[in-house]
Each structure stands twice: as structure tokens, then as C-alpha cells.
Amino acid sequence: MNQLLIRICCALTVLFLIQVGSAQELTLVAKDPNGHGLLCMAGKKRVLIVSGTPEQMGAAHGHLLSDLVPHVMPQTMALVGAEYSVKKGLWFYDRINEVYRQAEPHTPERFLRECRSMAAAAGITERDAICGNFFPALFHCSGIAVRNAATADGRLVHARVLDYMRDINLQKYTVLQVFIPDDGIPWMSVGYAGFLGTVTAMNVRGLAIGQMSGRDLEVWDGMPMSFLIREIVEKAATVDEAMAIMRKTPRTCEYYYVISDAKKNMVAMRARPESLDVFQPGQQHELLPKMPQETVLISLNERAKKLSERVHEQFGKITPELMIEIIKRPVSMESNLHNAVFMPETLDMWFADAGKTTPACDEPYTKVNLKTLLEYYEAKMAEK
């Protein structure tokens, strides 16, 4: 527990809040010619919806985003690799190859099949696709969960702040992704063109999850974090089910997670390769700021203090508007790449991406509803 506040670069928050605003109207852009996906716009935000087998979803992804994927893989990955190589003194692609060698036996084959199909449809090499989908294992990301008396009406919302390398312009390739797997639970991810894993997700059963970094242990003999989260949202409907998957799955490195569900359960977890620690709401710790009632808080030093102060100040009257204010700087960092606020009970989500020179917390939020997205997809795919 001594490393709880070290090397954390993103914020994750779960709150009971009230609903505001209307979901953004959708506009169709393109359909997958094979009938397994569509690309639409929610205001100025891209929304990709794919369905079917892993091969069918991957091909639809690659086809509909063929103008974006090659810019991410390999071009943006080259920038990531250059920065990593300079900072670590290690050749990035050698490290990716080592990550893949150790993690591949623990990675569900369906994800690899989807990745290969996406690569072929997008016109990139399988190596570039694998590199782009395994590189998050090399990098790490804070969190708070609050419920019941903290909010205006008692409903659960799960908000997540991702602080990560805004300067490489990954925000140019943002895509809200909705997956409808034949053999899994439909879910959505705040993601990027070509990425098939996730670090920020909610499924149609109301399970929401986000990830935070821990120590740089560099242990790869397990399922990569971004695919582990996808495994959870495709198979778990409750926090208990999510924890069961986490416990039985070989894990890499050290990460922290906050998980919530539509039944208003929520936990924070520290997952190491050899152990899993669960933190319940209201649990105090000497390394953390004073915890409000029904609160789980994991964050770094001054950001943790500011987050705790803001929750205490707004305790009992928090709304989505106030939540967006609570997670502004300095809770969010200059590297703030995206923010998302989930409401598992209603399947609403508010999300914002970084601008060209601004962190996500200073950008407008777009609201979507997962149930509405699924209904829109069904209606559009039924049209001749």
C-alpha cells in the first residue's frame, strides 16, 4: 500500500448525481458494406458501432475508419515509441515484442482475430495493429468514488479523467466505440481509431470501469490491461462478477481500478500480478486525504487533496454540472486526454476530448445514451 499514490497519471471518480441535458442527435455517415457496422456523428464526435463475430467487427472497424487508422498505427505509434525510447533508453519496438511474447498466451484469441481483421481492412500491417493495441501495457494512469449522501438525488455516476500524452495529438483520432459482440454484452468505450481494448468503458447492463496506474513493475506474463477491461465489460453485469473475472485472470504490472454498476455497488481495487486488494467506500488510509462518507479515493498528492476538498464542499448537492467542475484542473492535468462521466442506472455518458492546445477538462462535453445508440444501430441497419 506504500506505493498507492505514486506514478498515477489519470483520475477516476464515481458519484451519485442527477441527470441533465439531452443526448446528442445522431447523423449517419457510412455503413459497412458487409452489414456489420456504421459510422455516425454525435454533434462533432465520431461514433463507430460494430457487431458480429470478432472477424466481422474488426473488418467493419477497419473499413469504416480506413482514413484514420493508418495515422494512428503506425504514425502516432512512432511518436509514442520515440518518446519512450528517449525516456527509458530502450528501443520501443523491442519492448512491444517482449510484451506481446509474454502476454499473447493470456490474451483471448478473439481479440487477436479481431485485430488482424481490422488491420487487413484498414490497409495496415498486422505488426502495426498488434503494436498499437499492446502499447498501453507500457504506460500507466487516480480515482474517487462517492455515493448516497454526497449527491443531489442518490443516483450513481462514474466519472473518469484520463491524463496521458496529450502532446502526441491522439485526440485527432478519437472515436466513441460501441461493440455488439455475438457472444458478449454490448458496451461502449471512449477510444481511438484502431484501438480494440479500452481503459474507459460501460456496458448495457450498467457496469462501468476505468483504470489507473500503479508502480512500473513491467511484468507482462498476463492479460494486457486494456483487453482485461474489455473482457470484464463483455462478460460482467455487476461489480461482484467483474471482481471474479479479475481474480481468476493472470494480470500484468500494477493497476488500480474503480468499478461500479447499476445496483449502486462500487469498489476500488489495486491489482498486482500476485495479489488483488479491494477498497470499500469510506475506507481511510494514512497516505490519502480525509475521505468523505461513502467515498473511495485514489489520487496523487495535491490533486488528491483538491479532489477531496471539492467533494467535501459540494457534499450532498453534487450534480453532473458540478462534477464536471470538480474534475477540472488541478484535478485534471495539462496532459488530460479525455474525460467521461457515466450514469450506469440510465446508461448515459458525458465525455470530452482534449483540444489541439487545451486539456479535455476545458473542452465541451457531449452526451450520449448507450441504449439509444443500440436502438439507432438496429434501426439503421434494418433500412434498405
N, C-alpha and C positions, 0 to 999 in steps of 0.2 A: 504493500500500500504506500510505501515511501515515495514511489515514482508517480503517484496519482495525478500530480499537476505538472509533470514535465513533458515538454515537447508536444503540447497539444495545440493544434492549429485550426480547429473549427469549433463551432458552438452548436449545441443541440438542446432544444427546450421542449418540454411537454407541459401544456396548460389546459385547464378547462376554461373555455371562452364562449362568447356568444357569436352568432353568425352575422356577418354583414355583407352587403353588396350582392351583386348578381353575377352568375358565371358568365364568362366571356362568350359571345356568339361565335360559332364556328363557320369557317368558309372552306369549301373543298378546293384543293389544289390539284391533286392527281390520285389515280387509282393504280394499284399493282395490276398489270395485265393478266396475271395468273390468279387473281381474286383472293389474295391473302394479305392485303394491306391498303392503307390510304394515307396520304399526306394532306393535312389541312392547316389552317391558321386560326389561332385564338387571339384575335387582335393582331399584334405584331409578333406573336410567338408561334414557332413551328410546333405542330403536334403530329407525331407519327404513330399510327395504330397498326399492329400486325397480328396475324392469327394463324393457327395451324400447327404443323409439326415444326421441329427445330429447323429443318431444311427450308420449309416454306416461309417461316418467319424471317430467317436470315436472308433469303433471296429477296423478299419484299423490302426489307430494310435496305439492302444494298442497291436495289433498283431505284427506289424512291428517293434515296439520298446519295445517288451516284455523283452528284456535283459537289457534295460536301465531304464525304468520307475520305477521298484521296488527300484533301487538305489537312485532315487530322492525322491520317495514317498513310504515308509516313512523315509528312512535312512538319506538323506540330510536334510529333514524337521526336523528331530530330532536335528541336529546340529543348524539349524536356531532357533528352539524352545529353546534350551539350552542357546544360546547367548541372545535371547530376554528375557528369564526368569531372567537371571542374571542381565541384564541391567535395566529392568523395575521393577523387584521384583514382577512380575505377572506370573502365570502359562500360558504358551503359548497356550496350547490347550483349556483352558477355554476362552481365548481371541478369538481364532478362532471360537469356538462355538458361542460366542456372536456376532462376525462379521457375521457369517452365519445366525443366527437367525434374525438379523435386515436387512441384505442385500438380503436374499433369495426372499422375496416378490417382489423385484425390479429387480431381475436377470431374463433375458429371459429364459423361460423353456427349449428352445432348447439347451442352453449351459449346463444345468444340465443333460439333457438326453444324450448329447454327452459325458459328464464327466463320467456318470455311465457306458456307453458302453465301454469307454476306460479302466476304472477300471476292468471290467469283463474280457476283452480281454487280459489285461496285467497281470492279476492274483494278483491284489491288492484289498484292501477293498474299498468300496465306501467312507468310512470315510477318508481314507488316500488320496483318489483322491480329495475329497472336500477340505480337509485341504490344500493340495498342490496348489489348484487353487484359494483359497481365501486368502492365507497368504500374497500376495503382498499388500493387503489393509492395513497391519500393518506397512509398510515401505514406505519411501518417497525418491525422487531423484532431471539444469541450461540451458540456451539456447540463441542462437543468430540466427537471420535471416538477410540475406543480399541479395540484388538483383541489377539488371541492371548495373549501372556504376561500381560496385565493381568487376566485373568478366571479363574474357577474351573475352567471346562471348555472354553473356547475357542469357544463358540457366539456368534453375533452378535446383539446387541440394539441398537436405535436409540432413544434417549430424547430427548424434546423438551420444553422448558419454554417456554411462551408467556406473556410478561409484557405485558399490554395492557389498559388501561382497565377494570379490574375494577369501578370505581365506577359504571359505567352499567348494571350488573346484566344484562349479556348472558348471564351464566351461568344465568339463569332459563329460557333458551330453548335450552339445549344439546340436541343430538341427535347420537348416533353414526350416521353415514350410511353406507349400503352401496349402491353403484351397480353395476348389472349391465347395461351398455350392449350393444345388439345388435352394435355394431361396435367393441368395445373390450374391454380386460381388466377383469374385476371388481375393485373396490377399495373401501376404506373410509376415512372421514375423520372426525376429531374436529371436529364442526362445530356449526352453529346453524340453527334453523328459517329456511328461506328462502334460505340461502346455498348456491350451487351450485358455487362454486370451493372451494379448500381451501388451508390452509397446513400441514397435518399429515396425512399420508396414507401408506397401504401397500396394494399390490395383491396379488392372489392368486399372482402369480409371485414374490413376495418382495422387490419393490422398495419401499424406504421413503424418504421425503423430508420435509424440513422447511425452513422459510425463516427468515432473519434479516435485519435491516435494515442498510442502509449509509447513505451520505450522502443528504440530502434534495435530490436533483438535480431532481426534478419534470420528468422527461421522460416523456411519455405516448405517444409515437409507436411503440407496440409492443404485444405481447400482455400484458394485465394479469397481474401476478404470480400471483394465485390461480387464474386459468384456465390459465396456463402450467404450474403444478404439476399441475393436473388433466390437461392434455394429456399430460404425461410419464407419469403413473401409468396412464392408459388405453392408452398405446402402447408403453411401455418395460418390458422384463423384467430388464435389467441396468443397472449404472452406466454402461457404455460407451454403451448405447442412449440412456439419459437424457441424457448429455452431448452426444450427436449432435443430439438434438432441441433442447437448449439452444443449441447453436452456430448452428443454422440458423434459429432463430426470432427475429424482431425483439423486443427486450427494452426494458422501461421502467426508469427510475431506476437505483439501485444496490442489489442484494440479495446476501446470502450464503446459500448452501445447503449442507446436508450430505445426501449421498445414499448409501445402502447397498443391498446386495442379498443374496440367499440364497446366493450363491457367496462371500460374505465380502469382497467388494470394497467400498471406501468412499472417498469423496473429500469435500473441502470446496471450494467454488467461490465466487469473487467475480464476479458477473455485472453488468457495466455495459452501457449501450446499445451502446457501441463496442468492448467487449473482454470476454473471459472468461478469468479466471485460475484455475488448478486447483492445489490444495494437497494434497500426498500425506501419508500418515501419517508422523509423526516429523519433519516439516519444521519447523525452528526459525526464529524471526523475532525481531528485536530489540524489537518492540513487544509481544511475547507473553511470558507466564511460561514457565519452563522446561518443555519438552514431555517427558512420559513417552515411553517407547518405544511405537512403533506408535500414535501419537496425533496427531490434528488438533484444534487448539483455537482457537476464535474467541470471545472474550467481552470484557467491559468491565472494565478496571482491577482493582478489588478483587474483583469477582465472578470474574474470570478467574483471579486468584491463588488464591482459595479453592477453585475447582473443580480447579485443577491440584494443590493441596496434598492434597485429599481423594482424588484418583485415585492420587497417589503413595503415600499412607498405606494404601490398600486394594489396591494393585497386586498382582495375582496371586491375589486371593481375592474379587473382586467378584461379587456375586450380584444378582438383581433387588431383594431387600430392601435390600442395601447401596446399590444405585443410587438407589433412592427416597430414601434418607438423604443421599446425595451431592448430590442436586439440591435439597435443602431450602435455606431461607434461610441465608446471604445470596446463594446462587447464584440462587435464585428471588427475585423482588422482591415487594413488597407488592401490586403490580398483577398478580400471577400469575393468569392467567385459566384456563389448562388445562395439564396435563402429560400426556405419553403416552410409554410405553416399548414399542417394537416388538421382536419377535423374528422377523426375516424368514425364518429357516430353518424355523420351526414355524408361522408366521402368527399367533402370539399377540400380544396387545396389552394392556397395563395402562394405564388412563387415569383421571385425576381432574380434576374441575372445581372452580372456586372456590366457596366458600360465600357466604352473604349478607354476612358480615363477615370471612371468612378467605380467604387465598390458597389456590390449588389444592394446593400442596405440603403443606398441613396437613390436607387432606381425605382420606377413604378412597379407595383405588383399586379399580376394577372391572376384572376380567379378561375378555376375550372372545377368540375364535379366529375368524379370517375364514373358514376352511374350514367350521367348524361353523355359522356364520351363513348361509353359502350353502346348506348342506345343509338347514338348518332352513327356509329360504325355499322351497326346492324341494319339501320335504315338505308344508308348509302350503298352498302354492298348488295342490298336487295334490289336496288334500282337497275334497270336495263341501260 
